[in-house]
Amino acid sequence: MRPNFENTAIAFELKSDSQLERAYFLFKLISKEPLVRIGTAVTNFAIKAHLPVEGLIRATVFDHFCGGVNEKDCLPIIDNMYGNGVYSILDYSAEGKSVDNQFDFAMEKTLEILDFVKEKDAMPFAVFKPTGFGRFKLFEKVSQGSELSEDEQAEWGRLVNRFDRVCQKAHQLDVALLIDAEESWMQDAADNLVLDMMRKYNKEKAIVYNTFQMYRWDRMGYIVKLHEMAKEEGFKIGAKVVRGAYMEKENDRAEEKGYESPICKNKRLTDENFDAAIDYMMEHLEDFSIFSGTHNEKSTLKLVDLMEKRGIESNDGRIWFGQLFGMSDHITYNLAAQGYNAVKYVPYGPVRDVMPYLIRRAEENTSVAGQTSRELALIEKERKRRKLED
Ligand SMILES: Cc1cc2nc3c(=O)[nH]c(=O)nc-3n(C[C@H](O)[C@H](O)[C@H](O)COP(=O)(O)OP(=O)(O)OC[C@H]3O[C@@H](n4cnc5c(N)ncnc54)[C@H](O)[C@@H]3O)c2cc1C
């Protein structure tokens, strides 16, 4: 059955009254764009200056958008959500690292999580970010085809090895592994690496998933090209389809450096591109597994309808719907209530390391980005239903 996204009783069933009030307060606050701009600047400064702001961050944005500072913190949340049919993806979200031992640490974390995923039915995927395993600048250099020094070549070798170790383990354990996508000027190197991993480990089914950011106008062409390679060489494609989280940065850089922005000219074109990717993959489901990572209700219902039209079971293992923890519960929980594979990304990590992630979420939820009004309206509706209004 088609999920009903208006059902706030299902959407917020796991939230206590006080958690609902915190969400209301938080979304009201971050709907104000100037406040978010000032807030993020002040917070960044306070963290760098080692001012004691971590407690404040924890009590507000952190606890709403993150599962905790370590895996143990996240476990009760994971179990709780699974009780309502919602799966979890533990996402170690420490960002902006730049030295080898930190990359090794992130790799070890991912290897550990793969073991966890194998054991826990509530966790269907592991995930990592390319720049969690290696330096951004190095990805950038390789993407540009620049020559690497001897040291850099060795560094790149270690990076490739990290990718290979986690993908190999995922394959051995038969556990699916998502790889996030980042800024376009480092992404070619990551795409080529993930392609190699798919060639190696996706022979029988999709174990390794790359991410396709459909705000990039070149992505549809890339998907079709990748599909041709997959058919010819005999591997499956794991595809996380998203719109993309770095739009402003992408447009600013393109303008500053004077090249054509890789981002679609407007939101409608991004939406059409997202739809086109889902249509294409659904038409070739023999070669694709789809992870639709979106908070967009229309995109979600479109995929639900396509499944229905093609007679695909709601819990078919090749199709997943993902939202971020702390956002769009009305989509996740109502999908799960109808038996769809609905999953939350649950970010975790030390507060200061998770800040770039939190700032992206705050920015994405300003009134300008437009998502908050919907989130707020639903929270207000549920407050009314629970008679919590002041
Ligand atoms: C489970 C999950 C995993 C994710 N993983 C990644 C990842 O690996 N990499 C990544 O980059 N992002 C990732 N994201 C974030 C995602 O890319 C979006 O930023 C976020 O989900 C908002 O898009 P939407 O489809 O949910 O909603 P919508 O509100 O429908 O769309 C907002 C998005 O549309 C695009 N957009 C807005 N205005 C314009 C415009 N004027 N012109 C062109 N495009 C426009 C932007 O991409 C913007 O983020 C993930 C999201 C989820 C839920």
The ligand as an SDF file (V2000), in Angstrom:
LIG
                    3D

 53 58  0  0  0  0  0  0  0  0999 V2000
   20.4630    8.5340    3.2570 C   0  0  0  0  0  0  0  0  0  0  0  0
   21.1100    9.7140    2.6200 C   0  0  0  0  0  0  0  0  0  0  0  0
   22.4320    9.6430    2.1660 C   0  0  0  0  0  0  0  0  0  0  0  0
   23.0400   10.7530    1.5840 C   0  0  0  0  0  0  0  0  0  0  0  0
   24.3160   10.6510    1.0910 N   0  0  0  0  0  0  0  0  0  0  0  0
   24.8620   11.6990    0.4200 C   0  0  0  0  0  0  0  0  0  0  0  0
   26.1280   11.6000   -0.2060 C   0  0  0  0  0  0  0  0  0  0  0  0
   26.7980   10.5670   -0.1600 O   0  0  0  0  0  0  0  0  0  0  0  0
   26.6180   12.6880   -0.8590 N   0  0  0  0  0  0  0  0  0  0  0  0
   25.9110   13.8670   -0.9490 C   0  0  0  0  0  0  0  0  0  0  0  0
   26.3810   14.8160   -1.5760 O   0  0  0  0  0  0  0  0  0  0  0  0
   24.7230   13.9930   -0.3390 N   0  0  0  0  0  0  0  0  0  0  0  0
   24.1830   12.9440    0.3350 C   0  0  0  0  0  0  0  0  0  0  0  0
   22.9460   13.0840    0.9140 N   0  0  0  0  0  0  0  0  0  0  0  0
   22.2970   14.4380    0.9920 C   0  0  0  0  0  0  0  0  0  0  0  0
   21.4850   14.7010   -0.2530 C   0  0  0  0  0  0  0  0  0  0  0  0
   22.3520   14.8160   -1.3550 O   0  0  0  0  0  0  0  0  0  0  0  0
   20.6960   16.0200   -0.1690 C   0  0  0  0  0  0  0  0  0  0  0  0
   21.5220   17.0710    0.1890 O   0  0  0  0  0  0  0  0  0  0  0  0
   19.5740   16.0210    0.8010 C   0  0  0  0  0  0  0  0  0  0  0  0
   19.0190   14.7700    0.9370 O   0  0  0  0  0  0  0  0  0  0  0  0
   18.4980   17.0090    0.3210 C   0  0  0  0  0  0  0  0  0  0  0  0
   17.9150   16.5840   -0.9050 O   0  0  0  0  0  0  0  0  0  0  0  0
   16.5090   15.8320   -0.9790 P   0  0  0  0  0  0  0  0  0  0  0  0
   16.4510   14.9770   -2.1910 O   0  0  0  0  0  0  0  0  0  0  0  0
   16.3170   15.1220    0.2850 O   0  0  0  0  0  0  0  0  0  0  0  0
   15.4280   16.9840   -0.9430 O   0  0  0  0  0  0  0  0  0  0  0  0
   14.9540   18.2160   -1.7890 P   0  0  0  0  0  0  0  0  0  0  0  0
   14.5970   19.2010   -0.7420 O   0  0  0  0  0  0  0  0  0  0  0  0
   13.9140   17.8380   -2.7750 O   0  0  0  0  0  0  0  0  0  0  0  0
   16.1810   18.7550   -2.5850 O   0  0  0  0  0  0  0  0  0  0  0  0
   17.1420   19.6260   -2.1010 C   0  0  0  0  0  0  0  0  0  0  0  0
   18.3300   19.4110   -2.9830 C   0  0  0  0  0  0  0  0  0  0  0  0
   18.0330   19.7940   -4.3430 O   0  0  0  0  0  0  0  0  0  0  0  0
   19.1660   20.3580   -4.9570 C   0  0  0  0  0  0  0  0  0  0  0  0
   18.8590   21.7560   -5.2920 N   0  0  0  0  0  0  0  0  0  0  0  0
   18.2650   22.6840   -4.4940 C   0  0  0  0  0  0  0  0  0  0  0  0
   18.1920   23.8870   -5.1180 N   0  0  0  0  0  0  0  0  0  0  0  0
   18.7230   23.7070   -6.3350 C   0  0  0  0  0  0  0  0  0  0  0  0
   18.9630   24.6000   -7.4340 C   0  0  0  0  0  0  0  0  0  0  0  0
   18.6230   25.8970   -7.3910 N   0  0  0  0  0  0  0  0  0  0  0  0
   19.5740   24.0990   -8.5240 N   0  0  0  0  0  0  0  0  0  0  0  0
   19.9520   22.8110   -8.6030 C   0  0  0  0  0  0  0  0  0  0  0  0
   19.7480   21.9120   -7.5900 N   0  0  0  0  0  0  0  0  0  0  0  0
   19.1500   22.3640   -6.4840 C   0  0  0  0  0  0  0  0  0  0  0  0
   20.2940   20.2570   -3.9290 C   0  0  0  0  0  0  0  0  0  0  0  0
   20.9600   19.0480   -4.1550 O   0  0  0  0  0  0  0  0  0  0  0  0
   19.5510   20.2330   -2.5980 C   0  0  0  0  0  0  0  0  0  0  0  0
   20.2930   19.5960   -1.5750 O   0  0  0  0  0  0  0  0  0  0  0  0
   22.3230   11.9810    1.4830 C   0  0  0  0  0  0  0  0  0  0  0  0
   21.0030   12.0570    1.9240 C   0  0  0  0  0  0  0  0  0  0  0  0
   20.3840   10.9470    2.4800 C   0  0  0  0  0  0  0  0  0  0  0  0
   18.9730   11.0820    2.9360 C   0  0  0  0  0  0  0  0  0  0  0  0
  1  2  1  0
  2  3  1  0
  2 52  2  0
  3  4  2  0
  4  5  1  0
  4 50  1  0
  5  6  2  0
  6  7  1  0
  6 13  1  0
  7  8  2  0
  7  9  1  0
  9 10  1  0
 10 11  2  0
 10 12  1  0
 12 13  2  0
 13 14  1  0
 14 15  1  0
 14 50  1  0
 15 16  1  0
 16 17  1  0
 16 18  1  0
 18 19  1  0
 18 20  1  0
 20 21  1  0
 20 22  1  0
 22 23  1  0
 23 24  1  0
 24 25  2  0
 24 26  1  0
 24 27  1  0
 27 28  1  0
 28 29  2  0
 28 30  1  0
 28 31  1  0
 31 32  1  0
 32 33  1  0
 33 34  1  0
 33 48  1  0
 34 35  1  0
 35 36  1  0
 35 46  1  0
 36 37  1  0
 36 45  1  0
 37 38  2  0
 38 39  1  0
 39 40  1  0
 39 45  2  0
 40 41  1  0
 40 42  2  0
 42 43  1  0
 43 44  2  0
 44 45  1  0
 46 47  1  0
 46 48  1  0
 48 49  1  0
 50 51  2  0
 51 52  1  0
 52 53  1  0
M  END
$$$$
